Amino acid sequence: MKNIKRKKDIEWKKVQYPAKKSRLPFYLVIFVILIATWLLIEISEATPSLVINLPFFYRSISLNWLVDVLFLTLWGYLIFKAIKVYIQFQNKNKSVISENLTYLIHSLKLFDETVVEVEKDGKTVKERVIERVIQIFFKEDIKKVYVRIIRDGSRFTKEAITLSENLESALGLELDTFNKNVDYAEYVFLKHKDERIDLNSTVTNVKDSDEIKISGNISYQLSKVPHSLIVGGTGSGKSYFILGKIVNYLKLSPQADLRIIDPKKADLSLLRFVAGFENKVATESNQICQILRETVELMEQRYTDYFNDISAFGKTYRDFGLPVCIVVFDEFSAFMHSVDKKVAKEALEYVFTLVMKGRQAGVMLEILMQRPSADDLPSNVRSQMGFKAGLGTMDSIGYNMIFDTNNVEYKTVTEKGGGYIQIDGQHTAPVYFETPYIDKNFDFIAEIEKLMKES
């Protein structure tokens, strides 16, 4: 609470309810106009008559009317400037965000009233008085609007974390992130709608950068967000999304070491015909366990070779110039249900080892599933996934399994490639997104072959 108040004094503005309107600026304008009028009248009366004699015409011409016009013009100009300054002052202190948040408080009755007795005209009457109001602070920058709602132990503590949909409607903005703190709930809104980007824009073309762009406003560094979980049924755009990510990984410098697991022998399995992928695509259960075991061995070897003394303190694989190794495990649930318990247990042990230890050594796991299932993917593995995405429409139980949260109001997804995403360190609550646009005529195999030859 103290931290919020300190920040509020510097940059945060508090929403006042009921709104307090000061009449002082208006009275100042009236005062200025009256003083200006009085001064001009005094100056006008003290100004001598302006008369010009014309001897040739034996007459004189009075120009007092011209002086009066000049004084009248000056008086009008001063009034105009005073009113203009007043309007500018009012507009400067007028905030559409504040007005919308005030309306939200009023319409949802986010305040407590009490009845008190007061004396009016010698009579005792009862009036409603507001004794407590939900505390809302806000600030904005070029791209975003930030709203913080205080959690102070009152009844508004619960309300504070359930207002995402109401805030979106009141502000007319799209929610970007939501964070819950002990003292407050923070909602961050985008001033401009997130843009769907082209596949070619998804890798930052900066040397030694491992930034992966997902949309106009969403990106992440691979080294800081290890392991991914992507869930989506048929027609959700999951296959195109992962193929696009594979292309992006191959564009990294140094190029990613990719290993593919496809127990259903679908599109990803066909990568075994691409030069460089011959021994890195597994479809059979024994091959799958072998590729997982070899990846664990690679990880352990990296720890032995590069993280064996005090000089490696605080370093990651990127500090040693090592390529990231990514295992793309498609149809994880199908595999777990199609093999015997011994093989499933062995594979799951390798998966657990990789997600627990892989980050520092640069060994990542990308798990794809058609349907979310806590039985197939244990919570101790799921909790280590830094990147989580749910594509297409699914019920709240499915979303909760993916994101481990039930405080989000999910919209119906109608756009192919649309869904919700959660990224550690950036989006603690899932937000809506759309996967990068990929032309239907884009030749993934040709692009992957080209990238493998360039490496």
Phi and psi in degrees as a GROMACS rama.xvg file:
@    title "Ramachandran Plot"
@    xaxis  label "Phi"
@    yaxis  label "Psi"
@TYPE xy
-65.274  -38.9093  LYS-2
-61.4993  -39.2238  ASN-3
-67.4577  -40.1934  ILE-4
-65.8515  -39.2309  LYS-5
-63.6462  -42.9101  ARG-6
-67.5627  -35.4711  LYS-7
-61.3135  -38.93  LYS-8
-63.8605  -27.0521  ASP-9
-90.6071  -48.2238  ILE-10
-139.885  -18.1755  GLU-11
-89.6127  142.141  TRP-12
-110.66  138.755  LYS-13
-92.9952  138.81  LYS-14
-80.0295  121.815  VAL-15
-91.7834  124.78  GLN-16
-139.341  128.073  TYR-17
-64.3378  151.923  PRO-18
-62.7721  133.036  ALA-19
-98.6227  121.739  LYS-20
-110.367  118.97  LYS-21
-86.9176  133.21  SER-22
-91.993  -3.99778  ARG-23
-58.2725  -47.4981  LEU-24
-57.8493  -38.0014  PRO-25
-65.5497  -44.3468  PHE-26
-64.197  -34.9073  TYR-27
-64.7194  -40.0738  LEU-28
-63.5974  -45.1273  VAL-29
-60.0094  -42.2834  ILE-30
-61.8199  -45.5477  PHE-31
-61.6001  -42.7334  VAL-32
-63.2604  -43.7197  ILE-33
-63.9589  -45.2246  LEU-34
-61.7977  -44.3996  ILE-35
-62.4469  -40.5213  ALA-36
-64.3264  -44.7122  THR-37
-62.7479  -44.7658  TRP-38
-62.1334  -43.2195  LEU-39
-66.4864  -36.8469  LEU-40
-65.4802  -42.8504  ILE-41
-63.4203  -44.4385  GLU-42
-65.6832  -39.1984  ILE-43
-62.6711  -42.1116  SER-44
-71.6582  -29.2815  GLU-45
-83.6203  -10.162  ALA-46
-78.5648  125.837  THR-47
-66.093  158.859  PRO-48
-63.8104  140.608  SER-49
-106.452  104.377  LEU-50
-126.789  132.158  VAL-51
-111.475  124.108  ILE-52
-86.2106  137.426  ASN-53
-118.854  91.0898  LEU-54
-62.4999  -31.8684  PRO-55
-66.1995  -28.3902  PHE-56
-104.239  3.69463  PHE-57
51.508  45.1794  TYR-58
-157.229  171.164  ARG-59
-127.325  154.062  SER-60
-119.837  128.338  ILE-61
-90.3842  128.993  SER-62
-109.275  21.992  LEU-63
-60.957  -33.7847  ASN-64
-62.323  -34.7709  TRP-65
-66.6278  -40.1109  LEU-66
-62.6196  -41.7099  VAL-67
-62.0149  -40.6136  ASP-68
-63.6985  -41.0492  VAL-69
-63.567  -43.8961  LEU-70
-64.9367  -38.991  PHE-71
-65.903  -40.0016  LEU-72
-63.6974  -43.7339  THR-73
-63.1963  -41.2074  LEU-74
-62.6179  -43.3651  TRP-75
-63.8052  -38.9008  GLY-76
-65.02  -43.5758  TYR-77
-62.6432  -40.6538  LEU-78
-64.1562  -43.8911  ILE-79
-58.3886  -45.8383  PHE-80
-64.4747  -40.4525  LYS-81
-63.3144  -43.9265  ALA-82
-67.649  -38.6828  ILE-83
-62.8732  -44.507  LYS-84
-62.5454  -39.2547  VAL-85
-63.4876  -44.7221  TYR-86
-64.6357  -42.1777  ILE-87
-62.6642  -40.2969  GLN-88
-63.4875  -43.0045  PHE-89
-64.5844  -43.1519  GLN-90
-67.1101  -35.494  ASN-91
-63.2182  -38.1604  LYS-92
-91.649  -0.113131  ASN-93
-94.0125  126.692  LYS-94
-122.42  122.303  SER-95
-63.0921  -38.2964  VAL-96
-61.5231  -46.526  ILE-97
-61.4546  -42.3962  SER-98
-63.5432  -40.7804  GLU-99
-67.9832  -37.5684  ASN-100
-70.734  -34.3957  LEU-101
-63.8694  -42.7413  THR-102
-61.5634  -40.0116  TYR-103
-59.9438  -46.2366  LEU-104
-59.7202  -43.1899  ILE-105
-68.21  -46.6289  HIS-106
-70.1808  -33.2076  SER-107
-92.8488  -0.134644  LEU-108
53.6221  52.1941  LYS-109
-86.4533  52.5901  LEU-110
-153.605  158.894  PHE-111
-112.728  135.657  ASP-112
-114.602  156.802  GLU-113
-136.677  153.776  THR-114
-97.915  127.139  VAL-115
-125.693  157.256  VAL-116
-99.9202  131.199  GLU-117
-131.955  156.232  VAL-118
-92.2207  126.575  GLU-119
-138.446  120.087  LYS-120
54.3405  39.5002  ASP-121
78.9107  3.9688  GLY-122
-118.158  149.269  LYS-123
-92.0319  120.163  THR-124
-125.769  157.827  VAL-125
-99.8311  135.916  LYS-126
-132.405  149.747  GLU-127
-88.147  131.386  ARG-128
-126.593  133.631  VAL-129
-77.1434  122.522  ILE-130
-107.809  -18.9255  GLU-131
-151.872  135.654  ARG-132
-130.754  142.78  VAL-133
-57.6749  137.326  ILE-134
-95.6963  117.858  GLN-135
-123.61  130.874  ILE-136
-119.055  153.058  PHE-137
-148.188  157.944  PHE-138
-152.458  168.251  LYS-139
-148.087  153.403  GLU-140
-127.835  -163.267  ASP-141
-64.2252  -36.0986  ILE-142
-104.791  -27.1051  LYS-143
-135.911  159.98  LYS-144
-119.184  129.465  VAL-145
-110.843  130.496  TYR-146
-126.845  125.773  VAL-147
-117.835  131.667  ARG-148
-116.843  122.415  ILE-149
-68.6922  137.211  ILE-150
-110.843  98.2288  ARG-151
-113.1  14.1342  ASP-152
91.6396  -7.00092  GLY-153
-80.2864  -175.964  SER-154
-64.4513  -17.1719  ARG-155
-78.7416  -8.88368  PHE-156
-61.3087  -41.8735  THR-157
-73.1024  -40.4672  LYS-158
-59.9999  -34.1132  GLU-159
-57.7504  -30.8161  ALA-160
-98.521  7.07708  ILE-161
-121.945  18.5503  THR-162
-104.032  12.9875  LEU-163
-57.8278  -48.5274  SER-164
-67.3458  -40.6047  GLU-165
-65.1255  -40.6169  ASN-166
-66.4431  -41.2271  LEU-167
-58.929  -43.109  GLU-168
-69.7586  -42.1002  SER-169
-66.7608  -40.9616  ALA-170
-87.9649  -19.7206  LEU-171
69.2258  29.2358  GLY-172
-125.864  157.999  LEU-173
-89.9498  131.093  GLU-174
-68.6216  130.031  LEU-175
-98.6988  -54.3507  ASP-176
-141.44  157.979  THR-177
-135.993  131.425  PHE-178
-130.671  133.682  ASN-179
-107.467  126.683  LYS-180
-118.309  166.718  ASN-181
-61.1887  -38.3628  VAL-182
-92.9815  -23.8794  ASP-183
-158.6  164.01  TYR-184
-112.898  131.184  ALA-185
-115.717  128.113  GLU-186
-113.115  132.043  TYR-187
-117.732  125.749  VAL-188
-115.377  146.09  PHE-189
-87.6519  130.426  LEU-190
-71.8904  -28.4715  LYS-191
-124.147  136.824  HIS-192
-59.2853  139.811  LYS-193
-58.5936  137.003  ASP-194
-99.2448  140.388  GLU-195
-79.8015  127.296  ARG-196
-103.827  166.858  ILE-197
-83.8165  151.027  ASP-198
-52.7144  -37.6585  LEU-199
-67.0915  -12.8525  ASN-200
-99.1902  6.30611  SER-201
-86.6254  -10.3577  THR-202
-115.832  129.904  VAL-203
-71.7661  121.931  THR-204
-82.661  59.4819  ASN-205
-123.649  132.228  VAL-206
-58.1674  136.839  LYS-207
66.2593  14.5644  ASP-208
-92.6319  140.613  SER-209
-118.521  30.184  ASP-210
-77.3544  130.542  GLU-211
-113.885  122.305  ILE-212
-93.634  133.079  LYS-213
-102.763  -38.7178  ILE-214
-151.425  -174.321  SER-215
-58.7915  -34.098  GLY-216
-111.612  -6.22568  ASN-217
-116.622  124.425  ILE-218
-152.764  165.853  SER-219
-155.531  157.683  TYR-220
-93.6644  126.24  GLN-221
-58.8211  -37.4499  LEU-222
-69.7969  -20.6541  SER-223
-101.81  -11.6279  LYS-224
-127.004  79.2596  VAL-225
-78.9217  146.829  PRO-226
68.6171  139.771  HIS-227
-133.836  148.322  SER-228
-127.19  120.758  LEU-229
-124.101  122.767  ILE-230
-120.994  132.534  VAL-231
-174.107  137.699  GLY-232
-83.6229  -172.921  GLY-233
-61.1166  131.249  THR-234
83.9734  5.09104  GLY-235
-84.31  -15.8953  SER-236
96.5556  8.71747  GLY-237
-62.9887  -43.0972  LYS-238
-63.1919  -44.3722  SER-239
-65.2921  -36.8592  TYR-240
-63.2008  -46.5498  PHE-241
-71.8382  -34.6603  ILE-242
-64.1809  -38.9425  LEU-243
-63.4988  -39.2807  GLY-244
-67.094  -37.1456  LYS-245
-61.2186  -44.9528  ILE-246
-58.5383  -42.7849  VAL-247
-64.6879  -40.6903  ASN-248
-63.9856  -35.6424  TYR-249
-73.6614  -15.2702  LEU-250
-88.2212  -9.10481  LYS-251
-67.5397  156.194  LEU-252
-125.444  115.386  SER-253
-70.182  156.523  PRO-254
-62.6365  139.459  GLN-255
-65.8357  145.078  ALA-256
-90.8954  103.192  ASP-257
-98.5125  139.971  LEU-258
-130.654  130.967  ARG-259
-113.113  132.348  ILE-260
-121.415  119.774  ILE-261
-138.644  84.804  ASP-262
-64.7584  -19.771  PRO-263
-88.7179  -2.78583  LYS-264
55.8605  44.9282  LYS-265
-92.7003  -151.149  ALA-266
-56.861  -40.9023  ASP-267
-63.6932  -30.3448  LEU-268
-65.0344  -23.9284  SER-269
-70.4993  -11.5924  LEU-270
-66.4771  -14.7893  LEU-271
-64.5644  -15.9857  ARG-272
-90.1878  -1.8019  PHE-273
-90.4092  133.369  VAL-274
-56.6533  128.995  ALA-275
102.717  -17.1814  GLY-276
-107.539  5.86076  PHE-277
-53.2832  -43.4492  GLU-278
-108.344  19.5501  ASN-279
-121.506  15.1702  LYS-280
-124.665  124.797  VAL-281
-119.368  135.103  ALA-282
-124.518  -28.3178  THR-283
-92.6268  154.825  GLU-284
-58.1332  -41.3443  SER-285
-67.7457  -35.7697  ASN-286
-67.2864  -38.9254  GLN-287
-64.0943  -47.0607  ILE-288
-64.3671  -35.4867  CYS-289
-64.6905  -45.2243  GLN-290
-67.2313  -35.1069  ILE-291
-68.3288  -41.9791  LEU-292
-63.651  -43.8715  ARG-293
-64.0939  -33.6131  GLU-294
-70.4006  -39.0884  THR-295
-62.9511  -41.3288  VAL-296
-63.5715  -39.6295  GLU-297
-60.6421  -43.8754  LEU-298
-61.0141  -47.8308  MET-299
-64.3185  -35.4313  GLU-300
-66.5917  -37.7402  GLN-301
-63.7159  -40.8729  ARG-302
-62.68  -39.5919  TYR-303
-66.9784  -40.7456  THR-304
-81.4916  -35.0298  ASP-305
-116.722  -17.7927  TYR-306
-121.763  50.7444  PHE-307
-110.605  4.4208  ASN-308
-151.642  179.746  ASP-309
-65.634  -21.6817  ILE-310
-67.1852  -17.2276  SER-311
-87.2574  2.60675  ALA-312
-59.5613  126.675  PHE-313
78.5695  2.95539  GLY-314
-96.9548  160.779  LYS-315
-128.166  179.504  THR-316
-55.665  -29.6051  TYR-317
-68.2078  -29.9727  ARG-318
-68.3335  -19.7287  ASP-319
-103.424  4.33606  PHE-320
70.9176  24.9457  GLY-321
-84.4131  143.519  LEU-322
-74.8548  145.13  PRO-323
-70.493  139.764  VAL-324
-109.203  122.358  CYS-325
-123.24  125.011  ILE-326
-99.6026  116.179  VAL-327
-95.077  110.288  VAL-328
-106.977  96.8829  PHE-329
-85.027  152.94  ASP-330
50.8981  51.5911  GLU-331
-60.3553  -45.0469  PHE-332
-62.4082  -42.403  SER-333
-60.6191  -40.1659  ALA-334
-63.9705  -46.4392  PHE-335
-61.7798  -30.0452  MET-336
-89.765  -13.3696  HIS-337
-100.073  -7.67076  SER-338
-114.814  165.125  VAL-339
-73.773  166.592  ASP-340
-61.1158  -34.6719  LYS-341
-65.0207  -45.9989  LYS-342
-66.417  -42.9427  VAL-343
-60.7169  -41.9363  ALA-344
-64.3307  -43.5194  LYS-345
-61.0575  -47.2946  GLU-346
-62.2106  -42.5992  ALA-347
-65.1617  -34.4891  LEU-348
-64.8684  -41.1189  GLU-349
-64.4695  -43.504  TYR-350
-60.001  -45.4453  VAL-351
-61.9461  -42.9271  PHE-352
-61.4355  -42.4474  THR-353
-66.1566  -44.4462  LEU-354
-72.141  -25.9985  VAL-355
-81.429  -33.9072  MET-356
-118.189  -7.88729  LYS-357
-73.6492  -26.9911  GLY-358
-56.0924  -55.3933  ARG-359
-62.7003  -35.6704  GLN-360
-83.421  -5.28381  ALA-361
77.7912  34.0893  GLY-362
-116.363  111.767  VAL-363
-114.629  157.056  MET-364
-125.718  134.263  LEU-365
-122.246  107.739  GLU-366
-101.839  131.565  ILE-367
-117.775  136.737  LEU-368
-138.873  150.829  MET-369
-81.3778  -38.6768  GLN-370
-132.482  140.834  ARG-371
-70.8886  132.393  PRO-372
-147.109  116.933  SER-373
-68.1958  -24.0347  ALA-374
-70.967  -35.8416  ASP-375
-83.2358  -34.3969  ASP-376
-122.205  100.047  LEU-377
-59.7175  154.493  PRO-378
-63.2621  -29.8801  SER-379
-70.419  -21.307  ASN-380
-86.4609  -45.023  VAL-381
-59.8842  -37.4631  ARG-382
-68.6248  -17.8163  SER-383
-89.2742  -3.09632  GLN-384
-78.7095  115.53  MET-385
-78.9595  -25.0008  GLY-386
-120.184  119.352  PHE-387
-128.59  134.671  LYS-388
-140.585  135.337  ALA-389
-119.082  114.148  GLY-390
-100.729  144.992  LEU-391
79.0056  178.802  GLY-392
-85.971  134.171  THR-393
-146.109  165.227  MET-394
-78.8506  171.477  ASP-395
-62.4138  -31.5337  SER-396
-64.1455  -42.1685  ILE-397
-63.0383  -46.4155  GLY-398
-61.0566  -42.1008  TYR-399
-64.5777  -33.6825  ASN-400
-67.159  -39.4003  MET-401
-71.5308  -49.3301  ILE-402
-100.89  -5.83633  PHE-403
55.3607  40.4211  ASP-404
-149.301  146.769  THR-405
-126.457  20.1087  ASN-406
-100.255  14.6412  ASN-407
-113.833  137.112  VAL-408
-95.6464  107.678  GLU-409
-87.0728  137.672  TYR-410
-87.1734  160.261  LYS-411
-72.5388  126.958  THR-412
-89.7869  119.943  VAL-413
-111.557  -20.4498  THR-414
-87.713  130.485  GLU-415
-64.5259  129.615  LYS-416
92.0713  -3.12364  GLY-417
-89.6991  155.285  GLY-418
174.37  -157.655  GLY-419
-122.431  147.768  TYR-420
-135.998  147.17  ILE-421
-138.618  126.973  GLN-422
-126.427  125.395  ILE-423
-57.1156  135.652  ASP-424
84.0177  -10.8455  GLY-425
-125.541  -49.5819  GLN-426
-125.535  93.0141  HIS-427
-72.1114  -19.6035  THR-428
-119.935  145.009  ALA-429
-63.082  142.553  PRO-430
-127.114  154.763  VAL-431
-71.4641  143.308  TYR-432
-153.005  168.884  PHE-433
-129.391  132.608  GLU-434
-63.0205  157.247  THR-435
-54.7105  143.254  PRO-436
-73.2952  133.068  TYR-437
-128.643  124.813  ILE-438
-61.5623  138.447  ASP-439
-62.5878  -20.8215  LYS-440
-94.3386  4.13482  ASN-441
-65.2048  129.755  PHE-442
-96.617  98.0526  ASP-443
-64.7897  -44.8048  PHE-444
-60.4002  -44.664  ILE-445
-63.0964  -41.6653  ALA-446
-66.2287  -41.8783  GLU-447
-66.405  -41.3188  ILE-448
-60.2832  -41.6651  GLU-449
-63.5837  -44.0774  LYS-450
-67.4633  -36.7053  LEU-451
-66.788  -35.6799  MET-452
-69.7045  -32.8954  LYS-453
-73.4282  -21.33  GLU-454
